[in-house]
Amino acid sequence: DTGVSQNPRHKITKRGQNVTFRCDPISEHNRLYWYRQTLGQGPEFLTYFQNEAQLEKSRLLSDRFSAERPKGSFSTLEIQRTEQGDSAMYLCASSFRDRYEQYFGPGTRLTVT
Amino acid sequence: EDQVTQSPEALRLQEGESSSLNCSYTVSGLRGLFWYRQDPGKGPEFLFTLYSAGEEKEKERLKATLTKKESFLHITAPKPEDSATYLCAVLKWENNNAGNMLTFGGGTRLMVKP
């Protein structure tokens, strides 16, 4: 396995701009998760996909956030009209079928100025 | 409401000085408890899964244990390369199925000095 990959690793944007992040899960992992982590805190769940279906969304995921996983492979997370409070590390994780362990990617650090 | 609390928030050890990190949890119907290691600027790295009280898992200098209310991560004779933030997370049962959302604690930042 090559591991979960995320791009870009860092993103600096101005308030009000839209940003999109990409996650490529471990091959054959059918489950994919997005989390957000702020400095000094543990990751917080955002959303979950099983194959291409988005099955769960956190209340943290406001209307400005949207996630997709076309064809059940890679996933994208888009944030529209970014706010300074969106500054965080966005983490993607994947897991295999009925296994519960989630394997995380390196994250995308977003800074909104 | 589900809650995961880790203590201490930070721990400084001398190389070779063994210690334990605590993760206490309140969750209705625990399916599994997970330990991760996170280095600065990187994603969490999976270490262990524990499913039932009394279970223990070991890996090199680390040993994780689980009771009905808490988990411990014991570090024996730590080395400077063990310095990292250690996170625990819980997965609970939902509607007779394992949920999908990990609930994390705030982490313990471990610093091991040579």
Interface residues (C-beta under 8 A of the other chain):
Chain A: V4 Q6 R31 Y33 Y35 G40 Q41 G42 P43 E44 F45 Y48 Q50 L55 E56 S58 L91 A93 Y100 E101 Q102 Y103 F104 G105 P106 G107 R109
Chain B: V4 R31 G32 F34 Y36 G41 K42 G43 P44 E45 F46 T49 L87 A89 L91 A98 N100 M101 L102 T103 F104 G105 G106 G107
